[in-house]
């Protein structure tokens, strides 16, 4: 599995519709697959999207309302059925341990998957690799909920014409990147001579919440923001009452954070036509807006220079 893209598995909120499955989002990030909020039916949606269970390396649950977690039993059992060889790490609010335990063992099955539970106790770093850092922040909902943020370290982009000028190619490029310099024909070539700084990519996933500081912190400077927009502005009072955002809220968050690509999702069943969601978000945000649809694939925008 290569590339970076969001595979949308479901876009409904509390109740699915004929055209919108319960939540479910798989973020492909090079060799990793982050499965966010698998609602009911996620296992089948993965099949329809052409995504194998072996693509999942992290399971990230924002909170334990059913539309965000009732697909966990099917996904967990499929990992065992398919004998997925690698460990799968499960992140979820620590207060929801009893619910995750019930979901994980919802029925009898031959449990052979290496599923590693890593509950989230507080804001901060959830997991770190050489290629990315996964962070979480507590949101403002009726139950404990966390949003997620994936950050790639800043790095450098090689300039092909500069490499060619110094005759650097093949494995020497890797050696130069690791050491920071390379001896070429009696001359020391520094990394900065053949490359320019590039900003690491950033992704944020924000589900059920009222507007709060954590929403803005998660969205700040990300290349792609996947965010709930359960209601339209005409129902803003309902959104506040139930702990949700409107499409206008989502647009304002994206504008304030300098987001590059805004993905709206988690739509209430009361709205059969989603065109107004785009219009409301666009009233606040003049960047790219994607109104998510089931089984859609949305690429993460390419890296940009610092």
KEMAR-247836 format. One record per residue (C-alpha): residue in one letter; x, y, z. Coordinates in Angstrom, 1 decimal, m for minus. Layout:
// KEMAR-247836
[A, [X, Y, Z]]
...
***
This chain:
// KEMAR-247836
[X, [0.0, 0.0, 0.0]]
[X, [1.5, 3.3, m1.1]]
[X, [0.3, 6.9, m1.5]]
[X, [m1.7, 9.1, 0.7]]
[X, [m5.4, 9.4, 0.4]]
[X, [m8.6, 9.2, 2.3]]
[X, [m11.0, 6.4, 1.5]]
[X, [m14.5, 7.4, 2.6]]
[X, [m16.4, 4.4, 3.8]]
[X, [m19.5, 6.1, 5.3]]
[X, [m20.8, 9.7, 5.7]]
[X, [m24.0, 9.4, 7.8]]
[X, [m24.3, 10.5, 11.4]]
[X, [m26.7, 8.9, 13.9]]
[X, [m28.9, 7.1, 11.3]]
[X, [m27.7, 5.7, 8.0]]
[X, [m29.7, 6.5, 4.9]]
[X, [m30.2, 4.6, 1.6]]
[X, [m27.1, 6.4, 0.2]]
[X, [m25.0, 7.1, 3.3]]
[X, [m23.5, 4.3, 5.4]]
[X, [m22.6, 5.0, 9.0]]
[X, [m19.2, 6.6, 9.6]]
[X, [m15.9, 5.0, 8.4]]
[X, [m12.7, 6.5, 7.0]]
[X, [m9.5, 4.9, 6.0]]
[X, [m6.5, 7.1, 5.7]]
[X, [m3.8, 5.5, 3.5]]
[X, [m0.4, 7.0, 4.5]]
[X, [2.4, 5.3, 2.7]]
[X, [2.7, 1.9, 4.4]]
[X, [0.2, 2.6, 7.2]]
[X, [m3.6, 2.5, 7.2]]
[X, [m5.5, 4.5, 9.8]]
[X, [m9.1, 3.4, 10.2]]
[X, [m11.1, 6.1, 11.9]]
[X, [m14.5, 5.6, 13.6]]
[X, [m15.7, 2.4, 12.0]]
[X, [m19.5, 2.5, 12.2]]
[X, [m22.0, m0.3, 11.5]]
[X, [m21.3, m1.8, 8.1]]
[X, [m17.7, m0.8, 7.8]]
[X, [m16.5, m4.3, 7.0]]
[X, [m18.8, m4.4, 3.9]]
[X, [m17.8, m0.9, 2.9]]
[X, [m14.2, m1.9, 2.9]]
[X, [m15.0, m4.7, 0.5]]
[X, [m16.9, m2.3, m1.8]]
[X, [m14.0, 0.1, m1.7]]
[X, [m11.5, m2.6, m2.6]]
[X, [m9.6, m2.2, 0.7]]
[X, [m8.2, m5.4, 2.3]]
[X, [m8.2, m5.8, 6.1]]
[X, [m4.4, m6.1, 5.9]]
[X, [m4.4, m2.4, 4.9]]
[X, [m5.3, m1.5, 8.5]]
[X, [m2.5, m0.8, 10.9]]
[X, [m4.2, 1.7, 13.3]]
[X, [m7.8, 1.7, 14.6]]
[X, [m8.7, 5.2, 15.9]]
[X, [m12.0, 5.7, 17.7]]
[X, [m13.0, 9.3, 18.6]]
[X, [m15.8, 8.3, 21.0]]
[X, [m18.2, 5.5, 21.8]]
[X, [m21.5, 6.6, 20.3]]
[X, [m22.7, 3.8, 18.1]]
[X, [m22.3, 5.5, 14.7]]
[X, [m18.6, 5.8, 15.4]]
[X, [m17.9, 2.3, 16.8]]
[X, [m20.5, m0.4, 16.0]]
[X, [m18.3, m1.6, 13.1]]
[X, [m15.5, m2.5, 15.5]]
[X, [m16.7, m6.1, 16.1]]
[X, [m16.8, m6.9, 12.3]]
[X, [m13.4, m5.2, 11.7]]
[X, [m11.7, m7.0, 14.6]]
[X, [m13.1, m10.4, 13.6]]
[X, [m12.1, m9.8, 10.0]]
[X, [m8.5, m9.2, 11.1]]
[X, [m8.4, m12.6, 12.6]]
[X, [m10.3, m14.3, 9.8]]
[X, [m7.8, m12.9, 7.3]]
[X, [m4.9, m13.7, 9.7]]
[X, [m3.5, m10.2, 9.3]]
[X, [0.2, m10.7, 10.2]]
[X, [1.2, m7.3, 11.5]]
[X, [0.1, m5.7, 14.8]]
[X, [m2.9, m3.4, 14.7]]
[X, [m2.9, m0.6, 17.4]]
[X, [m6.2, 0.5, 18.7]]
[X, [m6.6, 4.1, 20.1]]
[X, [m9.7, 5.2, 21.9]]
[X, [m10.7, 7.3, 24.9]]
[X, [m9.6, 5.5, 28.1]]
[X, [m13.0, 6.1, 29.7]]
[X, [m14.5, 3.9, 27.0]]
[X, [m12.4, 0.8, 27.9]]
[X, [m15.5, m1.2, 29.0]]
[X, [m17.2, m0.4, 25.6]]
[X, [m14.2, m1.4, 23.6]]
[X, [m13.9, m4.6, 25.5]]
[X, [m17.5, m5.5, 24.7]]
[X, [m17.1, m4.5, 21.1]]
[X, [m13.9, m6.5, 20.7]]
[X, [m15.4, m9.6, 22.1]]
[X, [m19.0, m9.1, 20.9]]
[X, [m19.4, m12.7, 19.7]]
[X, [m17.5, m16.0, 19.6]]
[X, [m14.7, m16.2, 17.0]]
[X, [m11.2, m17.5, 16.7]]
[X, [m9.2, m14.6, 18.0]]
[X, [m5.7, m14.7, 16.5]]
[X, [m5.1, m11.1, 15.5]]
[X, [m2.4, m9.0, 17.3]]
[X, [m4.7, m6.2, 18.4]]
[X, [m2.9, m3.9, 20.8]]
[X, [m5.1, m1.6, 22.9]]
[X, [m3.6, 1.9, 23.6]]
[X, [m6.3, 4.0, 25.4]]
[X, [m5.9, 7.7, 25.4]]
[X, [m5.9, 9.3, 28.9]]
[X, [m5.1, 13.0, 28.0]]
[X, [m4.2, 15.4, 25.3]]
[X, [m0.9, 14.9, 23.6]]
[X, [1.1, 12.4, 21.6]]
[X, [m0.5, 9.0, 20.9]]
[X, [2.1, 7.3, 18.8]]
[X, [5.4, 8.2, 17.1]]
[X, [7.4, 6.6, 14.3]]
[X, [10.3, 7.9, 12.2]]
[X, [7.8, 9.0, 9.6]]
[X, [4.9, 10.6, 11.6]]
[X, [3.5, 11.6, 15.0]]
[X, [m0.1, 10.9, 15.9]]
[X, [m1.6, 13.4, 18.4]]
[X, [m5.0, 13.6, 20.1]]
[X, [m7.0, 16.4, 21.8]]
[X, [m10.1, 16.2, 23.9]]
[X, [m13.2, 17.6, 22.1]]
[X, [m16.5, 19.0, 23.6]]
[X, [m19.2, 16.5, 23.1]]
[X, [m21.8, 14.7, 25.3]]
[X, [m19.3, 11.9, 26.1]]
[X, [m15.6, 11.9, 26.2]]
[X, [m14.3, 12.4, 22.7]]
[X, [m10.9, 13.0, 21.1]]
[X, [m9.9, 14.3, 17.7]]
[X, [m6.7, 13.2, 15.9]]
[X, [m3.9, 14.9, 14.1]]
[X, [m1.2, 13.3, 12.0]]
[X, [2.0, 15.2, 11.5]]
[X, [4.9, 14.3, 9.2]]
[X, [8.3, 15.9, 10.2]]
[X, [9.6, 18.6, 8.0]]
[X, [12.3, 17.5, 5.6]]
[X, [14.1, 18.4, 2.4]]
[X, [13.2, 18.0, m1.3]]
[X, [16.1, 17.1, m3.7]]
[X, [16.6, 19.2, m6.8]]
[X, [17.3, 16.9, m9.7]]
[X, [19.3, 19.5, m11.7]]
[X, [21.5, 20.1, m8.7]]
[X, [22.1, 16.4, m8.1]]
[X, [23.0, 16.0, m11.8]]
[X, [25.4, 18.9, m11.6]]
[X, [27.4, 17.1, m9.0]]
[X, [27.0, 13.7, m10.5]]
[X, [25.0, 12.3, m7.5]]
[X, [22.6, 9.5, m8.3]]
[X, [21.4, 6.1, m7.0]]
[X, [22.4, 5.0, m3.6]]
[X, [24.6, 8.1, m3.1]]
[X, [21.4, 10.2, m2.8]]
[X, [20.4, 8.1, 0.2]]
[X, [23.9, 8.4, 1.7]]
[X, [23.8, 12.1, 1.3]]
[X, [20.4, 12.4, 2.9]]
[X, [21.4, 10.3, 5.9]]
[X, [24.8, 11.9, 6.5]]
[X, [24.1, 15.5, 5.4]]
[X, [27.1, 15.6, 3.2]]
[X, [28.9, 13.5, 0.5]]
[X, [32.4, 13.4, m0.9]]
[X, [32.2, 13.7, m4.7]]
[X, [35.5, 13.8, m6.8]]
[X, [37.4, 15.3, m3.9]]
[X, [34.7, 17.9, m3.0]]
[X, [32.3, 17.8, m0.1]]
[X, [28.7, 18.4, m1.2]]
[X, [26.3, 19.5, 1.5]]
[X, [22.7, 18.5, 1.6]]
[X, [21.6, 22.1, 1.5]]
[X, [23.4, 22.5, m1.9]]
[X, [21.2, 20.0, m3.7]]
[X, [17.9, 20.4, m1.8]]
[X, [15.4, 22.8, m0.4]]
[X, [13.3, 22.6, 2.8]]
[X, [9.9, 21.0, 2.5]]
[X, [7.1, 21.1, 4.9]]
[X, [5.8, 17.8, 6.3]]
[X, [2.2, 16.9, 5.4]]
[X, [m0.4, 17.2, 8.1]]
[X, [m3.9, 15.7, 8.5]]
[X, [m6.6, 16.2, 11.1]]
[X, [m9.8, 14.2, 11.9]]
[X, [m12.5, 16.0, 13.9]]
[X, [m15.7, 14.4, 14.7]]
[X, [m18.6, 15.1, 17.1]]
[X, [m17.9, 18.3, 19.0]]
[X, [m19.0, 21.8, 19.6]]
[X, [m16.6, 24.6, 18.7]]
[X, [m13.7, 24.6, 21.1]]
[X, [m10.0, 25.4, 21.3]]
[X, [m9.1, 21.8, 20.5]]
[X, [m10.9, 21.9, 17.2]]
[X, [m8.8, 24.9, 16.1]]
[X, [m5.6, 23.3, 17.4]]
[X, [m6.2, 20.1, 15.5]]
[X, [m7.0, 22.0, 12.3]]
[X, [m4.1, 24.5, 12.4]]
[X, [m2.1, 24.4, 9.3]]
[X, [m3.2, 21.0, 8.1]]
[X, [m3.2, 19.9, 4.4]]
[X, [m6.4, 18.0, 4.9]]
[X, [m9.1, 18.5, 7.5]]
[X, [m11.9, 15.8, 7.8]]
[X, [m14.5, 17.4, 9.9]]
[X, [m18.1, 16.7, 11.0]]
[X, [m20.7, 19.1, 9.6]]
[X, [m23.8, 17.4, 11.0]]
[X, [m26.2, 20.4, 10.7]]
[X, [m26.8, 23.4, 8.5]]
[X, [m26.8, 26.9, 10.0]]
[X, [m30.6, 27.0, 10.2]]
[X, [m30.3, 24.2, 12.8]]
[X, [m27.4, 25.8, 14.7]]
[X, [m29.4, 25.6, 18.0]]
[X, [m29.7, 21.8, 17.6]]
[X, [m26.0, 21.6, 16.8]]
[X, [m25.1, 23.3, 20.0]]
[X, [m27.6, 21.3, 22.0]]
[X, [m26.3, 17.9, 20.7]]
[X, [m22.6, 18.8, 20.7]]
[X, [m22.1, 19.2, 16.9]]
[X, [m20.9, 21.6, 14.3]]
[X, [m22.6, 23.1, 11.3]]
[X, [m21.1, 23.4, 7.8]]
[X, [m20.5, 27.1, 8.4]]
[X, [m18.6, 26.3, 11.6]]
[X, [m16.4, 23.8, 9.6]]
[X, [m15.7, 26.5, 7.0]]
[X, [m14.7, 29.0, 9.6]]
[X, [m12.4, 26.5, 11.3]]
[X, [m10.7, 25.8, 8.0]]
[X, [m10.3, 29.5, 7.2]]
[X, [m8.8, 30.3, 10.6]]
[X, [m6.4, 27.3, 10.4]]
[X, [m5.2, 27.9, 6.9]]
[X, [m6.4, 24.4, 5.8]]
[X, [m5.7, 23.4, 2.2]]
[X, [m8.4, 20.8, 1.6]]
[X, [m11.6, 20.7, 3.7]]
[X, [m13.6, 17.5, 3.7]]
[X, [m17.1, 17.8, 5.1]]
[X, [m18.9, 14.7, 6.4]]
[X, [m21.2, 13.1, 9.1]]
[X, [m24.4, 14.5, 7.7]]
[X, [m27.7, 14.3, 9.6]]
[X, [m30.4, 12.1, 7.9]]
[X, [m32.7, 15.2, 7.9]]
[X, [m30.8, 16.5, 4.8]]
[X, [m31.2, 14.6, 1.6]]
[X, [m29.5, 17.2, m0.5]]
[X, [m25.9, 18.0, 0.5]]
[X, [m25.3, 20.9, m2.0]]
[X, [m26.1, 23.5, 0.7]]
[X, [m23.3, 22.1, 2.9]]
[X, [m20.8, 23.2, 0.3]]
[X, [m22.4, 26.6, 0.0]]
[X, [m22.4, 27.3, 3.7]]
[X, [m18.8, 26.2, 4.2]]
[X, [m17.8, 28.3, 1.1]]
[X, [m19.3, 31.4, 2.7]]
[X, [m16.5, 31.2, 5.3]]
[X, [m13.7, 29.3, 3.5]]
[X, [m12.4, 30.1, 0.0]]
[X, [m10.2, 27.0, m0.3]]
[X, [m10.9, 23.6, m1.7]]
[X, [m14.1, 22.0, m0.2]]
[X, [m15.0, 18.3, m0.7]]
[X, [m18.5, 17.2, 0.3]]
[X, [m17.8, 13.6, 1.1]]
[X, [m19.7, 10.8, m0.5]]
[X, [m19.5, 7.1, 0.4]]
[X, [m16.7, 5.2, m1.4]]
[X, [m15.1, 8.5, m2.5]]
[X, [m11.3, 8.7, m2.6]]
[X, [m9.8, 12.0, m1.7]]
[X, [m6.0, 12.5, m2.2]]
[X, [m3.9, 14.3, 0.4]]
[X, [m2.6, 17.5, m1.3]]
[X, [1.0, 17.2, m2.4]]
[X, [3.8, 18.6, m0.1]]
[X, [4.6, 22.3, m0.5]]
[X, [7.9, 24.2, 0.2]]
[X, [8.3, 25.8, 3.6]]
***
